[in-house]
Amino acid sequence: MKTEIATSSFRGRFIRAKRYIEEGEVVAFHTETVYGLGANAFSDEAVQKIFALKGRPADNPLIVHVHQEYDISPLIDSEPPYAGALRKAFLPGPLTMVYPSTGKVSKYVSCGLNTLAIRVPSSPTAQAFLKAVNLPIAAPSANLSKHVSPVTARHVFEDFNEKIPLILDGGACSGGIESTVLDCTGEVPQILREGLVTREMIAAVAGDCKLYHAAAGERPKSPGMAYKHYSPRCRTAYFTETEAAKAAYHEEKEAGGTPCILCDSGAAAQLGGYEVLELGGTGEVMAQRLYALLRRGEKIATLLIGIEPQEREGCMAGVLNRMRRAFGAEHGTEES
């Protein structure tokens, strides 16, 4: 199968995408967060194709994407009073809302759960694609399972060349990390996965917002809850102290390797003479750069060393979640 990257100059690209979706194929598309790997959410066969292409665990639910005029009422059983206010405040945008499901979409979308995660992306490319197909599109990130999420069409191509027919190129993703996933099945909204829409932002609209903590061995209630995730294809180490990172760097260098350090601007200022990939100084910039730099790091380093950023404001909870999972250090500092 030939994989085409369809930029804005590609005539009829959304017509082509619609035809592929109707034929049960999988199409990758740009969103403001990361690229998605989409298929018709009503089709068991098409949804199962996503899992097969990604090598995705069968218990890891998918998010359904719709355009902003799409009527979701046939898909959801009920919604709490705060849901409408949250949609008005944040959609279209990087917020996924989880509702009780009516079971209209394929059972494989929610992996046996009685809920459905729905997102309305703000990307013009995504909106045009979703309006063209006028169907709910089930879509995880367009990367092989556990690999770093894609923020350019080229990243998607690297993972899925000759495996999917079409990539709808919308340029580099501006957000950089996946959407916040919010459980809207209870009286108080609860964040299942942190992202660019923060707990504080949600609480300011809904009056309150909780943060979900998974119990050991519990099946995932949301995408992105696996321990090792978003991972570069090279050895990694993760530290909270610059000096420990320097020691690991020199040890790898002395062993004949090519180490590289991924860190924020503050740490980078202390690392003159070291090979450094600089994340930036604010949460928004670090979110935007993280996946691109992880993919860059896996190409140039035998050991990619992460130093935990010191910033904690804004969307940093989401950034730190992705960074720790990428380095296999969500529950502590370790080498993987």
JOPE-V651005 format. One record per residue. RES is the residue in one small letter. PHI is phi in degrees with one decimal (none if undefined). OMEGA is omega in radians with two decimals (* if undefined). D_CENTER is the distance of its C-alpha to the mean C-alpha in Angstrom with 2 decimals. Layout:
res:phi:omega:d_center
RES:PHI:OMEGA:D_CENTER
RES:PHI:OMEGA:D_CENTER
//
This chain:
res:phi:omega:d_center
m:none:3.07:25.88
k:-83.1:3.10:25.44
t:-103.5:3.13:22.00
e:-100.7:2.99:22.42
i:-99.0:-3.03:20.31
a:-100.4:3.08:21.37
t:-82.8:-3.13:21.57
s:-63.6:3.13:23.18
s:-85.1:-3.12:26.55
f:-79.6:-3.07:26.04
r:-64.5:3.06:28.49
g:70.7:-3.04:27.55
r:-66.1:3.14:23.97
f:-77.5:3.02:22.91
i:-64.2:3.10:26.05
r:-62.2:-3.14:25.17
a:-62.4:3.13:21.66
k:-60.1:-3.14:23.35
r:-62.9:3.13:25.85
y:-61.9:-3.14:23.39
i:-61.7:3.14:21.56
e:-65.7:3.12:25.05
e:-86.0:3.12:26.03
g:86.7:3.11:23.27
e:-84.9:3.12:21.28
v:-110.9:-3.11:17.57
v:-124.2:3.07:16.46
a:-89.8:-3.09:13.44
f:-145.8:3.14:12.92
h:-72.9:2.86:11.77
t:-130.2:-3.14:10.05
e:-72.6:-3.12:10.33
t:-98.1:3.04:6.73
v:-138.9:3.07:5.63
y:-72.9:3.14:8.03
g:-108.5:3.12:8.38
l:-114.1:-2.86:11.03
g:-107.3:3.05:13.39
a:-148.7:3.14:16.67
n:-59.3:-3.07:19.29
a:-69.2:3.12:18.43
f:-83.3:-3.02:22.20
s:-100.9:3.08:22.80
d:-57.2:-3.07:22.77
e:-64.3:-3.12:23.27
a:-67.5:3.13:20.50
v:-65.6:3.11:17.88
q:-62.6:3.12:19.33
k:-64.3:3.09:19.00
i:-58.9:-3.12:15.16
f:-60.0:-3.13:15.56
a:-66.4:-3.13:18.29
l:-62.8:-3.09:16.66
k:-80.1:-2.93:13.64
g:69.9:-3.02:15.95
r:-84.2:3.09:13.78
p:-57.3:-3.04:15.77
a:-71.0:3.13:17.63
d:-101.4:-3.07:17.03
n:-102.4:-3.00:13.22
p:-65.6:-3.13:13.02
l:-107.2:3.05:11.25
i:-103.1:3.07:10.60
v:-95.3:-3.14:13.40
h:-106.1:3.11:13.27
v:-136.5:3.07:16.65
h:-78.1:-2.95:18.51
q:-70.5:3.08:20.03
e:-96.2:-3.07:23.43
y:-69.7:-3.13:22.47
d:-84.8:-3.10:24.40
i:-87.3:-3.04:22.26
s:-57.5:3.09:25.41
p:-68.3:-3.06:26.25
l:-92.6:-3.05:22.91
i:-117.3:-3.06:23.13
d:-82.8:-3.12:26.13
s:-165.1:3.06:26.31
e:-150.3:3.13:24.69
p:-76.3:-3.10:25.85
p:-58.7:-3.08:27.55
y:-73.9:-3.03:24.82
a:-63.1:3.14:22.24
g:-62.1:3.12:24.03
a:-65.1:3.11:24.17
l:-67.8:3.10:20.44
r:-61.1:-3.13:19.82
k:-64.3:-3.08:22.48
a:-78.0:-2.91:21.13
f:-122.7:-3.09:17.42
l:-113.8:-0.04:17.07
p:-66.0:-3.13:16.28
g:166.0:-2.98:13.35
p:-83.9:3.09:10.01
l:-129.4:3.04:11.38
t:-104.0:-3.10:11.18
m:-114.0:-3.08:14.67
v:-102.0:-3.08:15.96
y:-122.3:2.91:19.57
p:-63.0:-3.04:22.37
s:-94.6:3.00:22.30
t:-87.5:3.11:25.39
g:78.0:-3.11:24.44
k:-74.5:-3.14:24.71
v:-85.3:3.14:21.62
s:-55.0:3.13:21.54
k:-63.8:-3.12:21.84
y:-76.7:3.13:19.26
v:-62.9:-3.07:16.40
s:-99.1:3.03:16.86
c:55.0:3.08:18.31
g:89.2:3.08:21.53
l:-75.5:3.13:20.40
n:-95.7:3.14:22.32
t:-123.1:3.11:19.44
l:-138.6:3.12:17.14
a:-94.4:-3.07:13.78
i:-125.1:-3.14:14.12
r:-133.1:3.07:12.30
v:-119.6:-3.09:14.21
p:-69.6:-3.12:12.36
s:-92.1:-3.14:14.68
s:-55.8:3.07:14.39
p:-57.3:3.10:17.95
t:-64.7:3.13:16.98
a:-63.2:-3.13:14.82
q:-61.5:3.13:17.69
a:-64.5:3.10:20.30
f:-62.7:-3.09:18.81
l:-66.8:3.08:18.39
k:-69.5:3.14:21.90
a:-64.2:-3.11:23.33
v:-82.0:3.14:22.33
n:51.3:3.09:22.85
l:-136.2:2.95:21.18
p:-69.3:-3.09:18.23
i:-110.7:3.06:15.62
a:-75.1:-3.05:13.59
a:-156.0:2.86:10.32
p:-85.3:3.05:7.46
s:-64.7:-3.00:5.46
a:-89.1:3.09:8.78
n:-136.7:3.00:9.49
l:-64.2:-3.06:12.10
s:-52.5:3.12:11.47
k:77.0:3.11:11.04
h:-78.3:3.13:10.91
v:-61.1:3.13:9.00
s:-63.2:-3.06:6.02
p:-90.8:3.09:8.20
v:-120.2:2.98:9.21
t:-139.1:3.09:12.63
a:-62.8:3.13:14.42
r:-63.3:3.09:16.19
h:-60.3:3.11:13.25
v:-62.4:-3.13:12.85
f:-58.6:-3.13:16.64
e:-61.7:-3.12:16.86
d:-90.3:-2.96:15.13
f:-129.5:3.07:16.62
n:-57.4:-3.14:19.86
e:70.0:3.10:22.56
k:-114.2:3.08:20.32
i:-131.9:-3.06:19.22
p:-82.6:-2.93:21.53
l:-149.5:3.00:19.59
i:-122.4:3.12:16.76
l:-86.5:-3.03:16.92
d:-81.4:3.06:16.71
g:-117.8:-3.09:16.08
g:89.2:3.10:16.14
a:-70.6:3.13:13.82
c:-73.7:-3.05:10.92
s:-80.6:-3.10:12.48
g:-79.5:2.98:9.90
g:95.8:3.01:7.94
i:-123.6:-3.03:5.24
e:-63.3:-3.10:3.09
s:-63.7:2.92:6.42
t:-66.3:3.06:9.12
v:-107.8:-3.02:10.36
l:-120.8:3.07:14.14
d:-75.9:-3.13:16.86
c:-112.0:-3.12:19.62
t:-95.9:-3.11:22.06
g:-116.5:-3.14:24.25
e:-69.8:3.11:26.53
v:-122.5:3.11:24.13
p:-63.7:-3.07:20.37
q:-135.2:-3.12:18.35
i:-76.8:3.06:14.85
l:-92.8:3.09:13.10
r:-141.8:-3.11:9.85
e:-78.9:-3.11:10.39
g:-158.3:-3.03:8.84
l:-75.6:3.01:10.84
v:-90.0:-2.94:13.23
t:-88.0:3.09:15.16
r:-57.6:-3.13:17.53
e:-65.3:3.12:20.44
m:-63.9:3.14:19.47
i:-68.0:-3.13:19.20
a:-61.8:3.14:22.42
a:-64.4:3.13:24.22
v:-93.9:-3.02:23.87
a:-90.1:-3.11:24.10
g:94.2:3.13:26.57
d:-165.3:3.07:24.65
c:-160.9:3.12:21.27
k:-103.3:3.09:20.80
l:-117.2:-3.09:18.22
y:-77.5:3.05:17.88
h:-122.2:-3.10:18.77
a:-72.0:3.04:18.61
a:-79.1:-3.14:21.95
a:-58.1:3.11:22.58
g:81.3:-3.13:22.25
e:-72.1:3.12:20.77
r:-68.6:-3.09:18.70
p:-62.5:3.03:15.05
k:-95.0:-3.06:15.09
s:-153.6:2.98:11.36
p:-60.5:3.03:8.32
g:82.8:-3.11:7.24
m:-99.1:3.08:10.94
a:-64.8:-3.06:12.33
y:-62.7:3.12:14.35
k:-97.1:-2.98:13.70
h:-155.2:3.09:10.15
y:57.0:-2.87:8.40
s:-95.3:3.03:12.14
p:-73.2:-3.09:14.41
r:-90.9:3.04:17.37
c:-153.7:3.08:20.02
r:-67.1:-3.11:21.62
t:-133.3:2.98:20.20
a:-143.8:-3.02:21.84
y:-137.4:-3.08:20.81
f:-138.7:3.03:23.31
t:-100.1:-3.11:23.96
e:-118.8:-3.13:27.16
t:-63.4:-3.10:27.79
e:-63.8:3.10:31.01
a:-65.2:3.10:29.47
a:-65.9:3.10:26.95
k:-60.5:-3.13:29.97
a:-62.7:3.11:31.83
a:-64.6:3.13:29.12
y:-60.3:-3.10:28.96
h:-67.2:3.12:32.75
e:-63.3:3.11:32.92
e:-66.7:3.13:30.57
k:-61.9:-3.12:32.55
e:-66.3:3.12:35.82
a:-84.1:3.11:34.66
g:91.7:-3.13:34.20
g:-88.3:3.11:30.41
t:-122.5:-3.13:28.28
p:-76.1:3.08:26.28
c:-148.4:-3.10:23.87
i:-111.2:3.05:22.66
l:-103.7:-3.02:19.33
c:-158.1:3.10:20.22
d:-80.1:-3.06:20.60
s:-63.4:3.14:23.53
g:-62.6:3.12:25.86
a:-68.4:-3.13:25.70
a:-59.5:3.13:25.84
a:-65.1:-3.14:29.12
q:-97.3:-2.98:30.59
l:-122.0:3.04:29.70
g:-59.7:-3.13:32.07
g:93.3:3.09:32.84
y:-98.8:3.02:29.65
e:-76.9:-2.99:26.96
v:-128.2:2.93:24.15
l:-111.1:-2.98:20.69
e:-93.5:-3.12:20.59
l:-74.3:-3.06:17.50
g:118.0:-3.02:19.63
g:-116.5:-3.14:21.20
t:-119.1:-3.14:19.19
g:-58.5:-3.09:15.93
e:-64.6:3.14:14.87
v:-68.4:3.13:15.95
m:-64.1:3.08:14.39
a:-60.9:-3.10:10.88
q:-64.9:-3.04:11.65
r:-92.1:-2.90:13.19
l:-54.9:-3.03:11.43
y:-68.5:3.10:9.55
a:-62.4:-3.14:12.55
l:-74.0:3.05:14.92
l:-62.1:3.11:13.64
r:-68.2:3.07:14.15
r:-65.2:-3.11:17.41
g:-61.2:-3.12:18.46
e:-66.2:3.14:18.32
k:-84.7:-3.02:20.66
i:-112.9:-3.01:23.18
a:-118.8:2.91:23.36
t:-84.8:3.06:24.88
l:-136.7:3.08:23.67
l:-98.9:-3.05:20.73
i:-106.9:3.10:21.62
g:-99.2:2.99:19.36
i:-112.6:-3.08:21.17
e:-63.9:3.10:19.64
p:-62.4:3.14:19.73
q:-87.9:-3.11:22.39
e:-64.0:3.14:20.91
r:-129.4:-3.06:20.01
e:-86.7:3.03:20.09
g:61.5:-3.05:17.73
c:-87.2:-3.08:13.98
m:-65.1:3.08:14.83
a:-59.5:3.10:14.18
g:-67.9:3.13:10.39
v:-63.1:-3.12:11.02
l:-65.6:3.08:13.41
n:-58.2:-3.12:11.41
r:-67.1:-3.08:8.88
m:-65.9:3.14:12.08
r:-65.0:3.12:14.19
r:-68.6:3.11:12.15
a:-60.0:-3.12:11.94
f:-95.7:3.14:15.69
g:68.1:-3.03:16.43
a:-125.6:-3.10:17.87
e:-61.5:-3.09:16.25
h:-109.5:3.11:19.79
g:149.8:-3.10:21.79
t:-94.4:-3.08:22.57
e:-157.8:3.00:23.11
e:-99.5:-3.12:23.18
s:-129.4:*:21.42
//
